[in-house]
Amino acid sequence: MQNTKIYFKQGGDELVVASGGKIVVEAGGDIDGVANLSAVTWANLPSKPAVIAAGADKEAARTAIDAAVVTHDHAVVEDAASGLAAAADIQALAIALSARIKALEDAAGG
């Protein structure tokens, strides 16, 4: 009987498992050259990217991958040259800008 979901490529040096195919390793079976698959866990999974492999929590991961600590607050710094007022965050900036626009429109009769 021919199985087209699991086959050797021409030349016989590569086994292909196509869509819908499956290889089952029964109890006591082994795949030569592959470590004990049941012993593989997330913690010992090889070749994980550093960003995934690092740390038990966000702080440890940032330290391990030398990432910047997230301490920014989205504060807007005053810019005297343009007349931009300081604001605690982007929402406060949007409110202040909306108020200024409305005041200018009201003054212009718009």
Secondary structure, 3 states (H helix, E strand, C coil): CCCCCEEECCCCCCEEECCCCCCCCCCCCCCCCCCCHHHCCCCCCCCCCHHHHCCCCHHHHHHHCCCCCCCCCCCECCECCCCECCECCHHHHHHHHHHHHHHHHHHHCC
